[in-house]
Amino acid sequence: MLAYRHAFHAGNHADVLKHLVLTRVLRYMGEKDKPYTLIDTHAGAGGYSVEGRYAQKNAEYATGIAKLYDEVDTLPAPLADYVQLVRDFNPDGQLRQYPGSPAIANFVLRDTDRLRVYELHPTDHRILASYLEARPNTQVSDRDGFAAIKAELPSSTRRAALLMDPPYEIKTDYAKVLTAVREALERAPDTVVMVWYPQLQLLESTQLAQRLKASADAAAKKGWLHARLTVAQADERGFGMMGSGMFIANPPFTLHDELAECLPLLVEQLGQYDGANFVLEQKAS
């Protein structure tokens, strides 16, 4: 697990979907005056250079955020809001850096909102701690984010959002995600739980969404929403990430319509083959 570095994948199609959803959830939660807590279990370094050797190895951002970066004025409002945050992370106007989820949060959260971020990789943890050191109500930890859920929920703010996006480099991550979702909803049934997952030709990947739905059916107060963006085909051996999904327990009631406005355009802009498509489904409480 400690070998994983998100810098190789920063700004790709999966980040676009994940951070679009994250931005919409945080914007919604910020509409109420009462502070809330965001818990990020696999936070990464906070920001990434798309000009560095990691990002340049496969240039995944070129078929992700780069397709949208200069189109901000023509995008649907929810998508434009997210892309503008990426632009704000690049003060000279050129796409040089990509903000990870902690940087997205740093832009959107208010000073009164609590941020709890977890990152095990020692280099990424140091970078993240330095980036967030001046932010109030923030705690950066190098402990296991899955294990921290028991300490974080229920939150002292009562309102909370939880983001889980492990690398899934080892198959046990799928089981850990399910266990963590169940624990989070058992401890705080109204927490907004966001889970990112890769779309792979792997049994654990193909079954995860259904298992998450079952967990949310049993415990989430406000139902669930599932969005998946498929942009590519697996290679001839069945390998490769075809797309990714976001599963949200207790989603904002506004989220379905916002994603319905954005996902067709993401298929058009980020799709790498004629069969590119999206899934958007929701079950109310």
C-alpha positions in Angstrom: 0.0 0.0 0.0 2.8 2.4 0.9 4.1 2.2 -2.7 1.0 3.8 -4.1 1.4 7.5 -5.2 -1.6 9.3 -6.5 0.8 11.7 -8.4 0.8 9.2 -11.2 -2.9 9.5 -11.7 -3.6 13.1 -10.7 -6.2 14.9 -12.7 -7.4 11.8 -14.6 -11.0 11.0 -15.5 -11.5 9.3 -12.1 -10.4 12.5 -10.2 -12.8 14.5 -12.3 -15.7 12.4 -11.2 -14.6 12.1 -7.6 -13.9 15.8 -7.1 -17.0 16.9 -8.9 -19.0 14.9 -6.4 -16.9 16.0 -3.5 -17.3 19.7 -4.4 -21.1 19.4 -4.7 -21.4 17.6 -1.4 -19.3 20.2 0.4 -21.1 23.1 -1.2 -24.4 21.7 -0.1 -23.2 21.1 3.5 -21.9 24.6 3.6 -25.4 26.1 2.9 -26.3 25.6 6.6 -24.6 27.9 9.2 -23.8 25.1 11.6 -20.2 23.7 11.1 -19.6 20.2 9.8 -16.7 17.8 9.7 -15.0 16.3 6.6 -13.1 13.1 7.2 -10.7 12.0 4.4 -9.4 8.5 5.0 -6.8 8.4 2.1 -5.9 12.0 1.6 -2.7 11.9 -0.4 -0.3 14.8 -0.7 -3.0 17.6 -1.1 -1.7 18.7 -4.5 0.3 17.4 -7.5 2.4 18.7 -10.3 1.1 17.6 -13.7 4.5 18.7 -15.1 6.5 16.4 -12.8 7.9 13.0 -13.8 5.2 11.0 -12.0 2.3 12.7 -13.7 4.1 12.8 -17.1 4.7 9.1 -17.1 1.3 8.3 -18.5 -0.1 11.9 -18.7 -3.4 10.8 -17.4 -4.5 14.4 -16.7 -4.4 15.0 -20.5 -7.5 12.9 -21.0 -9.1 14.2 -17.7 -9.0 17.7 -16.3 -7.1 19.1 -19.3 -10.1 18.4 -21.5 -12.2 20.7 -19.3 -9.7 23.3 -18.0 -10.1 25.9 -20.8 -13.9 25.3 -21.2 -15.0 26.6 -17.8 -17.2 29.3 -19.2 -19.2 26.8 -21.3 -19.7 24.0 -18.7 -22.8 23.3 -16.6 -22.6 25.3 -13.4 -21.8 22.3 -11.1 -18.9 21.2 -13.3 -17.7 24.8 -13.9 -17.5 25.3 -10.1 -15.2 22.3 -9.7 -13.1 23.3 -12.7 -12.8 26.8 -11.4 -11.4 25.4 -8.2 -8.7 23.7 -10.2 -8.0 26.9 -12.0 -7.8 28.7 -8.6 -5.0 26.2 -7.7 -3.1 27.5 -10.7 -2.7 31.3 -10.1 -0.9 31.9 -13.4 -3.7 30.4 -15.4 -1.7 27.5 -16.8 -2.6 23.9 -15.8 0.6 23.0 -13.8 -0.9 21.7 -10.5 -3.8 19.5 -9.7 -5.6 19.8 -6.3 -6.2 16.6 -4.4 -9.3 16.2 -2.2 -7.7 18.1 0.8 -7.0 21.1 -1.4 -10.6 21.0 -2.7 -11.7 20.9 0.9 -9.3 23.8 1.8 -11.0 25.9 -0.9 -14.6 25.1 0.0 -14.7 24.5 3.8 -15.2 27.5 6.1 -12.8 28.2 9.0 -15.4 26.9 11.4 -15.7 23.5 9.6 -13.5 20.7 10.9 -11.1 18.8 8.5 -9.6 15.4 9.5 -7.2 13.9 7.0 -5.4 10.6 7.1 -2.4 9.6 4.9 0.0 6.7 5.6 2.6 7.4 2.9 5.4 9.2 4.8 6.3 11.6 2.0 2.8 12.5 1.1 1.9 12.9 4.8 4.8 15.4 5.3 3.7 17.4 2.2 0.0 17.4 3.3 0.9 18.5 6.9 2.9 21.4 5.5 0.1 22.4 3.1 -2.6 22.4 5.8 -0.5 23.7 8.7 -2.1 27.1 8.7 -5.7 25.9 8.4 -7.8 26.2 11.6 -9.8 23.2 12.9 -7.6 20.8 11.0 -5.9 17.6 12.0 -3.4 15.7 9.7 -2.6 12.2 10.8 -0.4 9.4 9.5 -2.7 6.7 11.0 -4.9 4.2 9.1 -7.9 6.2 7.9 -10.1 3.1 8.0 -9.3 2.5 11.7 -9.9 6.1 12.5 -13.7 6.0 11.8 -14.4 4.7 15.3 -12.7 7.8 16.7 -14.2 10.3 14.3 -17.8 9.3 14.3 -20.2 10.4 15.6 -18.6 13.8 15.1 -18.7 16.6 17.7 -20.2 18.8 15.0 -23.0 16.2 14.5 -23.0 16.9 10.8 -20.2 15.0 8.9 -19.0 13.8 5.5 -16.7 10.9 5.0 -14.6 10.4 1.9 -13.0 7.0 1.2 -10.8 6.5 -1.9 -8.2 3.9 -1.2 -5.9 2.8 -4.0 -7.4 -0.8 -4.2 -4.0 -2.1 -5.1 -4.7 -5.0 -2.8 -8.0 -6.8 -2.9 -8.6 -6.5 0.8 -9.3 -2.8 0.3 -12.7 -3.7 -1.1 -13.7 -5.6 2.1 -12.2 -2.8 4.2 -14.4 -0.2 2.4 -17.5 -2.2 3.0 -16.7 -2.7 6.7 -15.9 1.0 7.1 -19.2 2.1 5.4 -21.2 -0.2 7.7 -19.3 1.0 10.7 -19.7 4.7 9.8 -23.5 4.3 9.2 -23.9 2.3 12.3 -22.2 5.0 14.4 -23.7 8.0 12.6 -26.6 7.0 10.3 -27.0 10.4 8.7 -23.3 10.9 7.8 -22.7 11.6 4.1 -20.4 8.7 3.1 -18.6 9.0 -0.3 -16.8 6.0 -1.7 -14.8 6.1 -4.9 -13.9 2.8 -6.7 -12.2 1.8 -9.9 -14.1 0.1 -12.7 -12.1 -3.0 -13.4 -12.8 -6.5 -14.8 -12.2 -7.9 -11.3 -14.9 -9.6 -9.3 -14.4 -7.4 -6.2 -14.7 -4.3 -8.3 -17.8 -5.4 -10.2 -19.6 -6.5 -7.0 -18.7 -3.5 -4.8 -21.5 -1.2 -5.9 -24.2 -3.8 -5.2 -22.7 -4.5 -1.8 -22.6 -0.8 -0.9 -26.2 -0.5 -1.9 -27.2 -3.3 0.4 -25.3 -1.7 3.3 -26.9 1.7 2.6 -30.4 0.1 2.3 -29.9 -1.3 5.8 -28.5 1.7 7.6 -28.5 5.0 5.7 -31.2 7.5 6.8 -31.5 9.2 3.5 -30.9 6.5 0.9 -28.1 6.4 -1.6 -26.8 7.6 -5.0 -24.5 5.7 -7.4 -22.7 7.3 -10.4 -20.3 5.6 -12.7 -18.4 7.0 -15.6 -17.0 4.5 -18.2 -14.5 6.1 -20.6 -12.3 3.2 -21.9 -12.2 -0.4 -22.7 -10.0 -3.0 -21.0 -7.1 -4.3 -23.0 -7.0 -7.6 -24.8 -6.1 -9.4 -21.6 -8.9 -7.8 -19.7 -6.6 -5.4 -17.8 -6.9 -1.7 -17.3 -9.2 0.8 -15.6 -12.3 1.3 -17.7 -13.7 4.1 -15.6 -14.7 4.7 -12.0 -17.7 5.1 -9.7 -18.8 7.2 -6.8 -21.2 5.7 -4.3 -22.8 8.2 -1.8 -24.9 7.2 1.2 -27.2 10.0 2.5 -26.6 12.2 -0.6 -27.7 15.8 -0.8 -31.1 15.9 -2.5 -29.7 18.2 -5.1 -26.9 15.8 -6.2 -28.8 13.6 -8.6 -30.0 16.5 -10.8 -26.5 18.1 -10.7 -24.8 14.9 -11.9 -27.6 14.3 -14.5 -26.6 17.7 -16.0 -22.9 16.9 -16.0 -22.4 13.2 -16.8 -23.5 13.3 -20.4 -20.9 16.0 -21.1 -18.2 14.1 -19.3 -18.9 11.1 -21.5 -18.6 13.3 -24.5 -15.4 15.1 -23.4 -13.6 12.3 -21.6 -14.8 9.2 -23.4 -12.0 7.4 -25.2 -14.1 5.0 -27.3 -17.5 4.9 -28.9 -19.1 2.9 -26.1 -18.2 5.4 -23.4 -21.2 5.8 -21.0 -22.5 6.7 -17.6 -24.7 5.2 -14.9 -26.7 7.3 -12.5 -29.1 5.7 -10.1 -30.6 6.7 -6.8 -32.7 5.2 -4.0 -34.5 7.6 -1.6 -34.9 6.7 2.1 
